[in-house]
Amino acid sequence: MLKNEIQSILDSSREAGWVLEPDAKSLLQVAGLPVPRYGWAKDMEAVGTIASEIGYPVAAKVVSPAVVHKTEVQGVALEINSKEELQDFYRKMSLLPEFAGILIEEMLEGEELIVGATIDHQFGPIVLLGIGGTAVEIYKDVALRMAPLAPEDVSSMLQELKGGKLLSGYRGKEPINFSALTDTLLSFSDLLMRITPFIESIDLNPLLCNAQGCVVADARIMLVNQEENN
């Protein structure tokens, strides 16, 4: 059974056909997945307040139901160090269709992974784990498993990744927290099993992992077309 907060977010997102990132972060947080400190600035007045509470530098992203791929409209800004920079970004983004504010969140560092899921009509929910960021398009270094996942599934997926060395302390870097990564993937799998009837796909890219833990830096949840299913 879905928690009321998750069901409410899914219901309110049906018209757009996907879950806006601030709502996606809230949904993931309710489901027990780690997300950055963030705030949704729906007007200019909230911009400085949210950034001050989080602490500079911050990242900012456009929020609009008409903008699924934010990078295509230059809708992501990183390492913003002042209220003035943030307000300039807000003003530029406000010119985009159906502008609904900006997401402001803390800047984090770590190895970039992608965690995703699609619903296969024959096999059901499939979980993907791979080396994330731009590398996922170049190297296509991913492992797939049917959900639900068990801890041994996560372990075997990691062993399949050619870029796994990057996670284990490559060239003097600290290894990532594999326990935190396992917990994140198991929580993701559990959420996936609960919301499978409502979604087409989920992408967490990147999932940033370091020695301290893992955090979902970006999330996209695409919903099923309810009219097609009726």
VEXVOMAR-508633 format. One record per residue (C-alpha): x, y, z; residue in three letters. Coordinates in steps of 0.5 Angstrom, whole numbers, plus 2048, in hexadecimal, padded with zeros to 3 digits. Layout:
     X     Y     Z   res
     X     Y     Z   ALA
...
END
This chain:
     X     Y     Z   res
   800   800   800   MET
   803   807   7FE   LEU
   804   80C   803   LYS
   7FF   812   803   ASN
   804   817   801   GLU
   807   813   7FB   ILE
   800   811   7F8   GLN
   7FE   819   7F9   SER
   804   81B   7F5   ILE
   803   816   7F0   LEU
   7FC   818   7EF   ASP
   7FD   81F   7EE   SER
   803   81E   7E9   SER
   7FE   81A   7E4   ARG
   7FC   820   7E0   GLU
   803   822   7DF   ALA
   805   81A   7DD   GLY
   80B   81A   7E2   TRP
   80D   81D   7E9   VAL
   811   823   7E9   LEU
   817   823   7EC   GLU
   816   826   7F3   PRO
   810   821   7F4   ASP
   814   81B   7F2   ALA
   819   81D   7F7   LYS
   814   81E   7FC   SER
   811   817   7FA   LEU
   818   814   7FA   LEU
   819   816   801   GLN
   812   814   804   VAL
   814   80D   801   ALA
   81B   80D   805   GLY
   820   80F   7FF   LEU
   825   814   801   PRO
   824   81B   7FD   VAL
   828   822   7FE   PRO
   826   827   802   ARG
   821   82B   7FD   TYR
   81C   830   7FD   GLY
   817   832   7F7   TRP
   817   83A   7F6   ALA
   810   83B   7F3   LYS
   812   843   7F3   ASP
   817   848   7F3   MET
   817   849   7FA   GLU
   818   842   7FC   ALA
   81E   841   7F8   VAL
   823   845   7FD   GLY
   820   842   803   THR
   820   83A   801   ILE
   827   83B   7FF   ALA
   829   83E   805   SER
   826   839   809   GLU
   82A   833   805   ILE
   831   837   805   GLY
   835   839   7FE   TYR
   837   837   7F9   PRO
   830   834   7F7   VAL
   82D   831   7F1   ALA
   827   833   7ED   ALA
   823   830   7E8   LYS
   81C   832   7E4   VAL
   816   830   7E7   VAL
   811   82F   7E1   SER
   80C   82A   7DF   PRO
   80E   82C   7D8   ALA
   815   82A   7D9   VAL
   817   823   7DA   VAL
   81E   824   7D7   HIS
   821   829   7DB   LYS
   828   829   7D8   THR
   824   82B   7D1   GLU
   822   832   7D3   VAL
   828   833   7D8   GLN
   824   832   7DE   GLY
   829   830   7E2   VAL
   82E   834   7E6   ALA
   834   832   7EA   LEU
   838   835   7F0   GLU
   834   83B   7F0   ILE
   838   83F   7F6   ASN
   833   845   7F7   SER
   82C   847   7F7   LYS
   82D   84C   7F1   GLU
   82F   846   7ED   GLU
   829   842   7EF   LEU
   824   848   7EE   GLN
   827   849   7E7   ASP
   826   841   7E6   PHE
   81F   842   7E8   TYR
   81E   848   7E3   ARG
   820   844   7DD   LYS
   81C   83E   7DF   MET
   816   841   7E0   SER
   816   843   7D9   LEU
   815   83B   7D7   LEU
   80E   838   7D6   PRO
   80A   836   7DC   GLU
   80F   839   7E1   PHE
   80E   836   7E8   ALA
   814   839   7EC   GLY
   81B   836   7ED   ILE
   81D   830   7F1   LEU
   823   832   7F5   ILE
   827   82D   7F9   GLU
   82E   82C   7FC   GLU
   834   82A   7F8   MET
   837   823   7F9   LEU
   83D   81F   7F7   GLU
   83E   818   7F5   GLY
   83E   813   7F0   GLU
   838   813   7EB   GLU
   834   80D   7EA   LEU
   82D   80C   7E7   ILE
   828   808   7EA   VAL
   822   807   7E5   GLY
   81C   803   7E4   ALA
   817   801   7DF   THR
   811   7FD   7DF   ILE
   811   7F7   7DA   ASP
   80A   7F5   7D7   HIS
   80D   7EE   7D8   GLN
   812   7ED   7DE   PHE
   80F   7F3   7E2   GLY
   814   7F8   7E5   PRO
   81B   7F8   7E3   ILE
   820   7FC   7E7   VAL
   827   7FF   7E4   LEU
   82D   801   7E7   LEU
   833   804   7E4   GLY
   838   809   7E3   ILE
   835   810   7E3   GLY
   835   817   7E0   GLY
   837   817   7D9   THR
   83B   811   7D9   ALA
   835   80D   7D9   VAL
   833   80F   7D2   GLU
   83B   80E   7D0   ILE
   83C   807   7D3   TYR
   836   804   7D5   LYS
   839   801   7DB   ASP
   832   7FE   7DE   VAL
   830   7F8   7E1   ALA
   828   7F6   7E1   LEU
   824   7F2   7E6   ARG
   81D   7F0   7E7   MET
   81A   7F3   7ED   ALA
   819   7F2   7F3   PRO
   820   7F3   7F5   LEU
   824   7EF   7FA   ALA
   82B   7F1   7FD   PRO
   82E   7EB   7F9   GLU
   82B   7EE   7F3   ASP
   82E   7F5   7F4   VAL
   835   7F2   7F5   SER
   835   7EE   7EF   SER
   833   7F4   7EB   MET
   839   7F8   7EE   LEU
   83D   7F2   7EC   GLN
   83B   7F3   7E4   GLU
   83C   7FA   7E4   LEU
   843   7FB   7E0   LYS
   844   802   7E3   GLY
   843   7FF   7EA   GLY
   84A   801   7EC   LYS
   848   808   7EC   LEU
   844   806   7F2   LEU
   849   802   7F6   SER
   84E   808   7F7   GLY
   851   809   7F0   TYR
   858   80C   7F0   ARG
   858   80E   7F8   GLY
   851   810   7F8   LYS
   84D   80E   7FE   GLU
   848   808   7FC   PRO
   841   80A   7FC   ILE
   83C   807   802   ASN
   83A   801   7FF   PHE
   835   7FF   805   SER
   832   806   803   ALA
   831   804   7FC   LEU
   82E   7FE   7FD   THR
   829   801   802   ASP
   827   806   7FD   THR
   826   801   7F8   LEU
   822   7FC   7FC   LEU
   81E   802   7FE   SER
   81D   804   7F7   PHE
   81B   7FD   7F5   SER
   816   7FD   7FB   ASP
   813   804   7F8   LEU
   813   801   7F1   LEU
   80F   7FB   7F3   MET
   80A   800   7F6   ARG
   809   805   7F0   ILE
   80A   800   7EA   THR
   802   801   7E8   PRO
   803   808   7E8   PHE
   80A   809   7E4   ILE
   80D   808   7DE   GLU
   814   80A   7E0   SER
   819   80D   7E6   ILE
   820   810   7E5   ASP
   824   812   7EA   LEU
   82A   815   7E7   ASN
   82E   816   7EA   PRO
   82E   812   7F0   LEU
   834   815   7F4   LEU
   838   811   7F8   CYS
   83E   812   7FC   ASN
   841   80F   803   ALA
   83C   812   807   GLN
   836   810   803   GLY
   832   811   7FD   CYS
   82D   816   7FB   VAL
   828   817   7F5   VAL
   82A   81D   7F2   ALA
   825   81D   7EC   ASP
   81F   819   7EB   ALA
   81A   818   7E5   ARG
   813   814   7E6   ILE
   80F   813   7E0   MET
   808   811   7E1   LEU
   804   80C   7DD   VAL
   7FE   80F   7D8   ASN
   7F8   80D   7DC   GLN
   7F3   80E   7D6   GLU
   7F7   809   7D2   GLU
   7F7   804   7D8   ASN
   7EF   805   7D8   ASN
END
